């Protein structure tokens, strides 16, 4: 079978009502001309596409749910011979701290063209705004929930800041942000730098970098808000 389509990695919003600010026209046009999608959540994907008012019938679109299991090769090939396929993240860029990489890997194995599209990435935006090393960094995803395991992990990644001059990025479920912050403040050295980047691209965006010692005097409003934490070596 001859492949007719392209696999597009399509970014979505990381804050509501920011389409004009963060999504290029090209992304919207590709969405308008794509009928097949791999998505994290079918309901929210349909809602996002509907909100763009593209003049298409949502029920005409075909959605495949992304899971931890590898995608079905025959299903993928059947879709790609009919047209373009898009991967939609729940928020931000697909396959960056989000599922979708297995579909991308399958596309490469099938010699299907893969095209990443420009859009908001909270990880990249936070790193840009932190003032930390943008040439040597690592994203850990979620840290352990258990307190002792979390402390051990924080000590380990803080050590990497100093030993490798490496920025450390991680996230937490929003309702546990304050708990994580408390552990950071009680575990890290006073001169270690912490950047808190919350609600990126939203009207209430908050980004602040200062030492652990300085953070102990602050009470940032990050409870139940999407937030990225970054650690870096202090002076």
C-alpha positions in Angstrom: 0.0 0.0 0.0 1.2 3.5 -0.8 1.2 5.9 2.1 -0.8 9.0 1.3 -0.7 10.7 4.6 1.5 12.4 7.1 1.7 12.0 10.8 1.4 15.4 12.5 2.3 16.0 16.1 -0.3 18.6 17.0 0.1 20.8 20.1 -2.9 21.8 22.1 -3.5 24.6 24.7 -2.0 24.5 28.1 -4.3 27.3 29.3 -7.9 27.9 28.3 -8.9 30.6 25.8 -5.3 31.1 24.4 -5.7 29.9 20.9 -4.9 33.3 19.3 -1.8 33.7 21.5 -0.2 30.2 21.3 -1.4 28.3 18.2 0.0 29.2 14.8 -2.5 29.5 11.9 -0.7 26.5 10.3 -1.7 24.2 13.2 -5.4 25.2 12.9 -5.3 24.6 9.1 -3.8 21.2 9.6 -6.5 20.3 12.1 -9.1 21.5 9.6 -7.8 19.0 7.1 -7.2 16.0 9.3 -9.7 13.3 9.9 -7.8 10.6 11.9 -6.4 11.2 15.4 -4.6 9.4 18.2 -5.6 11.2 21.4 -5.2 10.9 25.2 -8.9 11.5 25.8 -11.5 11.3 23.1 -14.1 13.5 24.8 -11.7 16.4 25.5 -10.1 16.0 22.0 -13.6 16.4 20.4 -14.3 19.4 22.7 -11.0 21.1 21.7 -11.5 20.6 18.0 -15.1 21.8 18.3 -14.0 25.0 20.1 -11.9 26.0 17.1 -15.0 26.3 15.0 -13.3 24.8 11.9 -16.5 24.2 10.0 -16.2 20.4 10.1 -18.5 17.7 11.4 -17.0 16.2 14.5 -18.8 13.0 14.0 -17.0 12.5 10.7 -13.6 12.3 12.6 -12.1 9.0 13.7 -10.4 8.9 17.1 -8.1 6.2 18.5 -7.3 6.2 22.2 -3.6 6.3 23.2 -2.7 3.6 25.7 0.4 2.1 27.2 0.2 -0.8 24.7 1.8 -0.4 21.2 -0.6 0.9 18.5 -2.1 -1.6 16.1 0.0 -1.5 12.9 -2.8 -2.6 10.6 -5.1 0.1 12.0 -2.4 2.7 11.6 -1.7 1.7 8.0 -5.3 1.7 7.1 -5.7 5.3 8.4 -2.5 6.6 6.8 -3.5 5.4 3.4 -6.7 7.4 3.6 -5.1 10.7 4.7 -3.2 12.5 7.4 -3.1 11.4 11.1 -2.8 13.8 14.0 -1.6 13.0 17.6 -3.3 15.3 20.1 -2.0 15.7 23.6 -4.2 16.7 26.5 -2.1 19.8 27.0 0.9 21.1 25.2 3.1 19.1 22.7 2.5 15.3 22.0 5.2 12.8 23.1 6.8 15.3 25.4 5.9 14.2 28.9 2.8 12.8 27.2 2.0 9.6 25.3 2.3 9.3 21.6 5.9 8.3 21.1 4.9 4.7 20.3 2.8 5.9 17.4 5.7 8.1 16.2 8.1 5.1 16.4 5.6 3.0 14.4 5.4 5.8 11.7 9.2 5.7 11.3 9.2 2.0 11.0 6.5 2.3 8.3 8.4 5.0 6.5 5.6 7.5 7.1 6.7 11.2 7.2 6.5 12.7 10.8 6.0 16.4 11.2 6.1 18.1 14.6 4.2 21.4 14.8 5.0 24.5 16.8 3.0 25.1 19.9 3.2 25.6 23.7 5.3 23.3 25.8 5.2 24.0 29.5 8.6 22.3 30.0 10.3 24.4 27.4 8.6 27.7 28.5 9.5 27.0 32.1 13.1 26.3 31.3 13.4 29.5 29.1 12.0 31.6 31.9 13.9 30.1 34.8 17.3 31.6 34.2 18.8 28.1 34.6 21.1 26.1 32.4 19.3 25.4 29.1 22.1 23.4 27.6 22.1 20.6 30.2 18.8 19.6 31.8 16.7 16.7 32.6 12.9 16.2 33.1 11.9 13.7 35.7 8.2 13.8 35.4 6.5 13.0 38.7 8.6 12.5 41.9 7.7 9.6 44.3 4.7 10.2 46.5 6.0 8.5 49.6 7.8 11.1 51.7 11.0 9.3 52.4 11.4 8.2 48.8 10.6 11.7 47.6 13.3 13.2 49.9 15.8 10.7 48.7 15.0 11.6 45.1 15.2 15.4 45.7 18.6 14.9 47.4 19.8 12.9 44.4 18.7 15.5 41.8 19.9 18.4 43.8 23.3 16.7 43.8 23.2 16.5 40.0 22.6 20.3 39.9 26.0 20.9 41.4 27.9 17.9 40.1 26.8 18.2 36.5 25.7 21.9 36.2 22.4 20.4 35.2 18.9 21.9 35.5 16.4 19.5 37.1 12.7 19.8 36.1 9.7 17.9 37.6 6.0 18.2 38.1 3.3 17.1 40.6 -0.4 16.5 40.6 -1.7 20.1 41.2 -3.4 19.3 44.5 -0.1 18.0 45.9 1.9 21.1 44.8 2.1 22.5 48.3 3.1 19.2 49.8 6.0 18.9 47.3 7.1 22.5 47.9 7.2 21.8 51.7 9.4 18.8 51.1 11.7 20.8 48.8 12.1 23.6 51.4 12.9 21.1 54.1 15.3 19.0 52.0 17.3 21.3 49.8 20.3 23.4 50.7 19.5 27.0 51.4 21.5 28.4 48.4 20.0 26.0 45.9 17.8 27.8 43.4 14.2 26.9 42.8 12.0 28.2 40.0 8.2 27.8 40.3 6.4 28.2 36.9 2.6 28.0 37.3 -0.3 28.4 34.9 2.0 29.1 31.9 0.4 31.1 29.1 -2.7 31.9 31.2 -3.7 35.3 32.4 -2.6 34.4 35.9 0.8 33.0 34.9 3.3 33.0 37.7 7.1 32.4 37.3 9.6 33.1 40.1 13.2 32.0 40.7 14.9 32.4 44.0 16.9 30.5 46.6 15.4 27.9 48.9 16.1 30.2 51.8 14.1 33.0 50.2 11.3 30.7 49.3 10.8 29.9 53.0 9.6 33.4 53.4 7.1 33.2 50.6 3.6 31.6 50.2 3.1 31.1 46.4 -0.5 30.6 45.2 0.0 27.3 43.4 -2.5 25.0 45.1 -4.4 23.0 42.5 -2.7 24.9 39.7 -0.6 23.3 36.9 2.9 23.9 37.9 6.5 23.0 36.9 9.3 23.0 39.4 13.0 23.5 38.5 16.1 23.1 40.6 19.5 24.5 39.9 22.7 25.0 41.7 23.2 28.1 43.8 26.3 30.2 44.3 
